[in-house]
Amino acid sequence: MLSTRSPTFKHGTVKSTETALIGDLTLLSMQGPDAEAFAQSQTMNDVQALAVGHWHWNGWLNAKGRVLALFALARPAPGELLLVVLDESAHALRDGLQRFVFRSKVRLVVRDDLGAFDEAAVAPSPLEARDRCIQEADGGLILDLSTEHEARRLRIAARGDHAIDADATRRWREADLRHGLPRWPAGREHGWTPHMLSLDRLKAFSTRKGCYPGQEIVARTHFLGQSKRQAWWLDGVGLATGQAVSDAEGRSIGEVVEATADGRGALAVAALPSSGPVGGAHGPALASPLLTGLARPA
């Protein structure tokens, strides 16, 4: 996987095109005969149900069911997992997970030698193929993040001497936000659960698999429907990360998870009965449902 040796498998043919290095995605690999079992016991999605050659959204929670890290988890070969970590440091995630390895036969390796590149895509893959890992002859791995709204592919390959492309990073991040994939500054303190972030719409967690940190909270919230807050898209002016969101009476009902660079759009967690106007620090904003299409099979 992602090396000079022959790829374990191939699906389809992808021609390399001009790429741009994304600056806020880091890579962590899990390798060894217990890799899948370890990930199954620690992460919130069903890794053992993930077929070889596929990927899904996943995350790591604390014991109180609060999200510590989000990532795309790919299973390119048996005993090999690759985590594309959003915003949080792969080193910090590795150190956190390492405390639970004990006697498991798994190695957690931060792949600083790899980078995540915005691979130019003319058209999205067929819907049924978007959760498949595409492995290139040179060892590169492509994850298709296309939706019905736009074509996007993320290529994991040797970082080399590529410099981070700030414009591509911003565009990628804002597309994630608009489709409801939460992004936030690394290390930001928060108390969001998967349900508050509406991660069920991305099929990013499982309520059926066995125990994992925070599983009891996730299951209780899911089956009892106790989460009043969920993720919304806001259109407004002067929106900013961490900004309070209020209702028509001025009562606080949530906060902005992250805003776009121009402050005209934001992903927010709020208790709203339906879409419509909400209050912000710089005037009213309009809440609407998030774009769909980023869900991958659980």
VOPAGU-2260 file (C-alpha; in pm, 1 decimal, decimal comma):
REM VOPAGU-2260
SITE   aa  ch    i         X         Y         Z
SITE  MET   A    0       0,0       0,0       0,0
SITE  LEU   A    1     131,3     341,9     -95,4
SITE  SER   A    2     482,8     217,8    -155,3
SITE  THR   A    3     702,9     100,9    -439,4
SITE  ARG   A    4     577,3    -254,6    -427,3
SITE  SER   A    5     302,6    -379,3    -655,8
SITE  PRO   A    6     -48,1    -273,1    -549,8
SITE  THR   A    7    -257,0    -531,5    -370,0
SITE  PHE   A    8    -550,9    -473,6    -602,6
SITE  LYS   A    9    -683,6    -240,4    -866,1
SITE  HIS   A   10   -1026,4    -110,7    -946,8
SITE  GLY   A   11   -1066,2      92,2   -1260,0
SITE  THR   A   12    -806,9     304,4   -1431,7
SITE  VAL   A   13    -721,4     656,3   -1320,9
SITE  LYS   A   14    -490,3     877,7   -1518,9
SITE  SER   A   15    -279,2    1110,5   -1305,5
SITE  THR   A   16    -342,5    1480,2   -1359,6
SITE  GLU   A   17    -218,4    1800,9   -1206,1
SITE  THR   A   18    -268,2    1786,8    -829,7
SITE  ALA   A   19    -257,1    2032,3    -539,1
SITE  LEU   A   20    -137,9    1943,7    -188,0
SITE  ILE   A   21    -407,2    1991,0      77,6
SITE  GLY   A   22    -260,0    2136,7     394,4
SITE  ASP   A   23    -495,5    2026,1     673,3
SITE  LEU   A   24    -517,2    1651,1     613,7
SITE  THR   A   25    -267,9    1412,2     773,3
SITE  LEU   A   26    -218,7    1036,6     737,4
SITE  LEU   A   27    -202,2     755,8     991,6
SITE  SER   A   28    -165,6     388,8     905,7
SITE  MET   A   29    -258,7      82,3    1109,4
SITE  GLN   A   30     -69,9    -228,3    1006,8
SITE  GLY   A   31     -62,5    -583,5    1134,8
SITE  PRO   A   32    -279,9    -891,4    1183,0
SITE  ASP   A   33    -483,5    -713,8    1455,2
SITE  ALA   A   34    -526,4    -384,9    1267,2
SITE  GLU   A   35    -894,0    -435,4    1188,6
SITE  ALA   A   36    -977,6    -571,0    1535,0
SITE  PHE   A   37    -801,1    -280,8    1704,3
SITE  ALA   A   38    -976,8     -22,4    1488,9
SITE  GLN   A   39   -1305,9    -201,0    1549,2
SITE  SER   A   40   -1262,4    -167,9    1925,9
SITE  GLN   A   41   -1158,9     198,4    1920,4
SITE  THR   A   42   -1340,7     375,3    1637,0
SITE  MET   A   43   -1709,8     455,1    1602,9
SITE  ASN   A   44   -1783,2     285,9    1269,0
SITE  ASP   A   45   -1794,1     -82,6    1176,6
SITE  VAL   A   46   -1447,1    -156,5    1040,6
SITE  GLN   A   47   -1497,6    -531,8    1021,4
SITE  ALA   A   48   -1796,5    -477,6     793,2
SITE  LEU   A   49   -1581,8    -266,7     558,0
SITE  ALA   A   50   -1478,5    -473,4     258,5
SITE  VAL   A   51   -1119,5    -475,0     138,4
SITE  GLY   A   52   -1076,2    -208,8    -126,6
SITE  HIS   A   53   -1335,7      25,9      25,1
SITE  TRP   A   54   -1348,1     323,4     263,1
SITE  HIS   A   55   -1592,4     498,3     493,6
SITE  TRP   A   56   -1617,3     793,5     732,5
SITE  ASN   A   57   -1518,9     719,8    1089,0
SITE  GLY   A   58   -1401,8     885,0    1410,5
SITE  TRP   A   59   -1262,3     847,8    1758,5
SITE  LEU   A   60   -1466,4     946,5    2064,3
SITE  ASN   A   61   -1392,9     990,3    2430,9
SITE  ALA   A   62   -1578,7     796,1    2698,8
SITE  LYS   A   63   -1847,6    1066,4    2712,0
SITE  GLY   A   64   -1924,7    1022,7    2342,2
SITE  ARG   A   65   -1762,2    1351,7    2236,4
SITE  VAL   A   66   -1582,1    1357,8    1902,4
SITE  LEU   A   67   -1203,2    1376,1    1937,2
SITE  ALA   A   68   -1111,7    1319,3    1572,7
SITE  LEU   A   69   -1277,1    1254,8    1238,5
SITE  PHE   A   70   -1123,5    1072,8     944,2
SITE  ALA   A   71   -1180,5     875,3     629,9
SITE  LEU   A   72   -1075,0     515,9     694,1
SITE  ALA   A   73    -962,8     309,6     396,1
SITE  ARG   A   74    -897,4     -65,0     391,0
SITE  PRO   A   75    -678,7    -119,0      84,8
SITE  ALA   A   76    -562,1    -467,2     190,4
SITE  PRO   A   77    -611,1    -717,6     474,5
SITE  GLY   A   78    -417,7    -601,7     780,2
SITE  GLU   A   79    -375,1    -251,0     636,0
SITE  LEU   A   80    -581,2      54,0     722,7
SITE  LEU   A   81    -516,2     414,3     628,2
SITE  LEU   A   82    -673,4     705,1     815,0
SITE  VAL   A   83    -702,2    1043,6     642,8
SITE  VAL   A   84    -731,7    1263,5     950,4
SITE  LEU   A   85    -923,0    1591,0     928,7
SITE  ASP   A   86    -759,5    1889,1    1102,1
SITE  GLU   A   87    -634,2    1712,3    1413,0
SITE  SER   A   88    -270,3    1601,4    1411,0
SITE  ALA   A   89    -210,3    1241,9    1308,4
SITE  HIS   A   90      69,1    1240,0    1567,7
SITE  ALA   A   91    -176,8    1334,0    1844,3
SITE  LEU   A   92    -425,2    1070,6    1728,2
SITE  ARG   A   93    -149,8     807,5    1711,9
SITE  ASP   A   94     -34,4     892,7    2065,5
SITE  GLY   A   95    -391,4     876,0    2195,8
SITE  LEU   A   96    -465,9     542,1    2033,6
SITE  GLN   A   97    -126,5     396,1    2128,6
SITE  ARG   A   98    -233,8     388,4    2494,4
SITE  PHE   A   99    -486,4     116,8    2407,8
SITE  VAL   A  100    -272,6    -110,0    2191,0
SITE  PHE   A  101    -152,1    -328,4    2480,7
SITE  ARG   A  102     -72,6    -669,9    2327,4
SITE  SER   A  103    -252,2    -618,4    1998,1
SITE  LYS   A  104     -39,5    -697,3    1696,0
SITE  VAL   A  105     -80,1    -360,5    1528,5
SITE  ARG   A  106     159,7     -78,2    1440,7
SITE  LEU   A  107      38,8     281,4    1434,6
SITE  VAL   A  108     254,0     480,3    1194,6
SITE  VAL   A  109     221,1     849,4    1110,6
SITE  ARG   A  110     285,3     882,1     736,9
SITE  ASP   A  111     459,5    1216,8     715,2
SITE  ASP   A  112     606,6    1095,3     387,4
SITE  LEU   A  113     261,8    1101,8     227,9
SITE  GLY   A  114      38,0    1388,1     129,4
SITE  ALA   A  115    -328,3    1430,6      41,0
SITE  PHE   A  116    -371,6    1589,6    -302,1
SITE  ASP   A  117    -672,2    1738,9    -476,6
SITE  GLU   A  118    -682,6    1519,9    -786,3
SITE  ALA   A  119    -847,0    1702,7   -1076,1
SITE  ALA   A  120   -1167,1    1518,9   -1172,9
SITE  VAL   A  121   -1382,6    1591,2   -1475,0
SITE  ALA   A  122   -1681,2    1383,6   -1365,6
SITE  PRO   A  123   -1772,2    1184,3   -1055,7
SITE  SER   A  124   -1747,6     808,7   -1045,6
SITE  PRO   A  125   -2073,1     613,1   -1059,4
SITE  LEU   A  126   -2255,7     627,9    -728,0
SITE  GLU   A  127   -2199,9     259,7    -656,0
SITE  ALA   A  128   -1821,6     300,4    -696,8
SITE  ARG   A  129   -1759,3     604,2    -477,2
SITE  ASP   A  130   -1668,7     405,7    -165,9
SITE  ARG   A  131   -1399,2     205,1    -344,2
SITE  CYS   A  132   -1028,2     274,7    -305,7
SITE  ILE   A  133    -859,9     314,2    -642,7
SITE  GLN   A  134    -497,0     203,2    -623,6
SITE  GLU   A  135    -262,7     329,2    -892,0
SITE  ALA   A  136      32,0     145,1   -1039,5
SITE  ASP   A  137     276,6     373,1    -854,5
SITE  GLY   A  138     113,0     289,6    -519,0
SITE  GLY   A  139    -100,0     602,1    -496,2
SITE  LEU   A  140    -446,4     562,7    -348,2
SITE  ILE   A  141    -749,9     760,7    -462,2
SITE  LEU   A  142   -1066,3     820,3    -258,0
SITE  ASP   A  143   -1363,8     958,5    -447,5
SITE  LEU   A  144   -1543,1    1233,4    -254,8
SITE  SER   A  145   -1769,6    1322,1    -543,5
SITE  THR   A  146   -2132,2    1415,8    -490,2
SITE  GLU   A  147   -2417,3    1496,8    -724,0
SITE  HIS   A  148   -2307,4    1859,7    -692,0
SITE  GLU   A  149   -1939,9    1828,8    -788,6
SITE  ALA   A  150   -1660,5    1586,9    -876,4
SITE  ARG   A  151   -1378,9    1558,1    -621,1
SITE  ARG   A  152   -1103,5    1304,3    -578,6
SITE  LEU   A  153    -840,6    1286,1    -307,1
SITE  ARG   A  154    -511,8    1124,6    -403,6
SITE  ILE   A  155    -284,0     989,2    -131,8
SITE  ALA   A  156      72,6     973,5    -260,4
SITE  ALA   A  157     434,4    1059,4    -179,4
SITE  ARG   A  158     452,8    1416,2     -53,3
SITE  GLY   A  159     793,5    1483,2    -204,3
SITE  ASP   A  160     883,0    1851,5    -222,2
SITE  HIS   A  161     527,7    1971,0    -292,4
SITE  ALA   A  162     428,2    2290,1    -114,6
SITE  ILE   A  163      83,3    2328,3      39,7
SITE  ASP   A  164    -160,0    2494,6    -198,2
SITE  ALA   A  165    -350,4    2744,6      17,8
SITE  ASP   A  166    -624,5    2812,2    -238,4
SITE  ALA   A  167    -688,6    2442,0    -300,0
SITE  THR   A  168    -691,5    2379,4      75,0
SITE  ARG   A  169    -952,3    2651,4     126,7
SITE  ARG   A  170   -1172,7    2527,3    -159,2
SITE  TRP   A  171   -1154,1    2167,1     -36,6
SITE  ARG   A  172   -1234,4    2267,3     319,1
SITE  GLU   A  173   -1532,4    2480,3     219,6
SITE  ALA   A  174   -1671,9    2202,8      -0,6
SITE  ASP   A  175   -1648,9    1967,8     299,6
SITE  LEU   A  176   -1836,5    2215,1     516,9
SITE  ARG   A  177   -2111,7    2276,3     261,8
SITE  HIS   A  178   -2172,8    1900,9     240,2
SITE  GLY   A  179   -2184,9    1862,2     618,0
SITE  LEU   A  180   -1840,3    1713,7     680,8
SITE  PRO   A  181   -1734,8    1896,3     999,5
SITE  ARG   A  182   -1404,8    2083,0    1000,0
SITE  TRP   A  183   -1263,4    2285,1    1288,3
SITE  PRO   A  184    -929,2    2429,2    1400,5
SITE  ALA   A  185    -694,8    2166,4    1543,4
SITE  GLY   A  186    -716,7    2136,9    1920,0
SITE  ARG   A  187   -1041,9    2329,9    1952,3
SITE  GLU   A  188   -1227,3    2242,3    2271,7
SITE  HIS   A  189   -1587,8    2137,7    2213,0
SITE  GLY   A  190   -1853,2    1901,6    2342,3
SITE  TRP   A  191   -2012,1    1777,9    2021,6
SITE  THR   A  192   -2141,7    1424,9    1991,3
SITE  PRO   A  193   -2177,7    1247,7    1654,6
SITE  HIS   A  194   -2550,1    1322,4    1655,5
SITE  MET   A  195   -2497,0    1693,9    1717,4
SITE  LEU   A  196   -2270,2    1700,9    1412,5
SITE  SER   A  197   -2530,9    1502,7    1213,9
SITE  LEU   A  198   -2272,2    1236,4    1136,0
SITE  ASP   A  199   -2553,5     985,4    1095,1
SITE  ARG   A  200   -2625,2    1146,4     755,6
SITE  LEU   A  201   -2268,4    1057,2     651,5
SITE  LYS   A  202   -2307,1     701,2     787,2
SITE  ALA   A  203   -1999,3     775,3     997,5
SITE  PHE   A  204   -2088,8     571,2    1306,3
SITE  SER   A  205   -2247,2     238,6    1393,6
SITE  THR   A  206   -2513,0     159,6    1652,6
SITE  ARG   A  207   -2499,3    -213,9    1581,8
SITE  LYS   A  208   -2138,0    -313,2    1635,6
SITE  GLY   A  209   -1976,5    -399,7    1968,1
SITE  CYS   A  210   -1829,0    -172,7    2230,7
SITE  TYR   A  211   -1603,0     122,6    2159,9
SITE  PRO   A  212   -1531,0     443,3    2354,3
SITE  GLY   A  213   -1850,6     648,2    2379,9
SITE  GLN   A  214   -2067,1     371,3    2230,2
SITE  GLU   A  215   -2317,6     374,6    2515,3
SITE  ILE   A  216   -2381,3     747,9    2471,4
SITE  VAL   A  217   -2412,0     712,1    2094,4
SITE  ALA   A  218   -2657,9     422,9    2120,7
SITE  ARG   A  219   -2868,2     591,1    2388,6
SITE  THR   A  220   -2893,6     913,4    2188,7
SITE  HIS   A  221   -2973,2     726,3    1869,7
SITE  PHE   A  222   -3248,8     509,0    2007,8
SITE  LEU   A  223   -3400,5     760,2    2249,2
SITE  GLY   A  224   -3368,4    1060,9    2019,3
SITE  GLN   A  225   -3231,4    1292,6    2288,7
SITE  SER   A  226   -3009,3    1516,9    2073,3
SITE  LYS   A  227   -3189,1    1845,1    2011,9
SITE  ARG   A  228   -2902,0    2001,3    1819,6
SITE  GLN   A  229   -2793,5    1906,8    1469,9
SITE  ALA   A  230   -2582,0    2047,4    1189,1
SITE  TRP   A  231   -2711,5    2323,0     961,2
SITE  TRP   A  232   -2574,2    2542,8     687,3
SITE  LEU   A  233   -2588,4    2917,9     747,1
SITE  ASP   A  234   -2579,9    3194,1     487,4
SITE  GLY   A  235   -2507,4    3540,5     624,2
SITE  VAL   A  236   -2245,8    3809,8     671,4
SITE  GLY   A  237   -1957,6    3816,0     917,8
SITE  LEU   A  238   -1999,8    3452,9    1022,9
SITE  ALA   A  239   -1703,4    3327,6    1225,4
SITE  THR   A  240   -1581,8    3006,6    1385,2
SITE  GLY   A  241   -1709,5    2972,8    1742,0
SITE  GLN   A  242   -1973,0    3243,4    1698,8
SITE  ALA   A  243   -2298,0    3200,0    1891,6
SITE  VAL   A  244   -2620,4    3130,7    1702,2
SITE  SER   A  245   -2947,2    3262,7    1846,1
SITE  ASP   A  246   -3316,1    3224,2    1771,7
SITE  ALA   A  247   -3564,8    3499,7    1685,2
SITE  GLU   A  248   -3598,1    3588,8    2056,7
SITE  GLY   A  249   -3222,1    3621,6    2101,1
SITE  ARG   A  250   -3178,3    3299,0    2297,0
SITE  SER   A  251   -2859,8    3102,6    2231,5
SITE  ILE   A  252   -2937,0    2784,2    2040,0
SITE  GLY   A  253   -2594,5    2679,0    1915,5
SITE  GLU   A  254   -2263,3    2784,8    1766,0
SITE  VAL   A  255   -2072,5    2799,7    1441,3
SITE  VAL   A  256   -1843,9    2499,2    1396,1
SITE  GLU   A  257   -1649,3    2668,9    1118,9
SITE  ALA   A  258   -1714,9    2951,8     874,5
SITE  THR   A  259   -1592,7    3001,5     520,2
SITE  ALA   A  260   -1302,1    3239,2     461,5
SITE  ASP   A  261   -1530,6    3522,2     345,2
SITE  GLY   A  262   -1766,5    3480,9     641,6
SITE  ARG   A  263   -2070,0    3435,6     418,0
SITE  GLY   A  264   -2127,8    3069,4     493,7
SITE  ALA   A  265   -2083,1    2837,5     788,8
SITE  LEU   A  266   -2150,9    2493,7     929,1
SITE  ALA   A  267   -2327,2    2532,9    1263,5
SITE  VAL   A  268   -2461,2    2306,2    1535,0
SITE  ALA   A  269   -2794,1    2440,5    1655,7
SITE  ALA   A  270   -3134,2    2344,9    1795,5
SITE  LEU   A  271   -3361,2    2448,7    1510,2
SITE  PRO   A  272   -3708,9    2307,5    1448,5
SITE  SER   A  273   -3677,1    2384,4    1076,6
SITE  SER   A  274   -3477,0    2594,2     830,6
SITE  GLY   A  275   -3520,6    2969,5     841,0
SITE  PRO   A  276   -3372,9    3289,3     985,2
SITE  VAL   A  277   -3145,2    3280,6    1289,8
SITE  GLY   A  278   -2945,6    3545,6    1471,0
SITE  GLY   A  279   -2572,3    3602,0    1450,5
SITE  ALA   A  280   -2319,5    3853,2    1580,2
SITE  HIS   A  281   -2338,4    4059,3    1260,2
SITE  GLY   A  282   -2706,5    4035,0    1181,8
SITE  PRO   A  283   -2950,6    3766,3    1072,7
SITE  ALA   A  284   -2844,8    3451,0     889,5
SITE  LEU   A  285   -3049,4    3198,3     698,1
SITE  ALA   A  286   -3031,8    2833,0     803,0
SITE  SER   A  287   -3084,0    2560,0     546,7
SITE  PRO   A  288   -3022,6    2184,7     519,0
SITE  LEU   A  289   -2675,3    2068,6     418,7
SITE  LEU   A  290   -2591,9    1943,9      71,5
SITE  THR   A  291   -2606,4    1567,1      36,4
SITE  GLY   A  292   -2384,5    1319,8    -139,5
SITE  LEU   A  293   -2085,6    1262,7      90,6
SITE  ALA   A  294   -2235,2     962,6     267,7
SITE  ARG   A  295   -2044,8     640,3     208,4
SITE  PRO   A  296   -2170,6     297,2     307,6
SITE  ALA   A  297   -2121,9     228,8     678,5
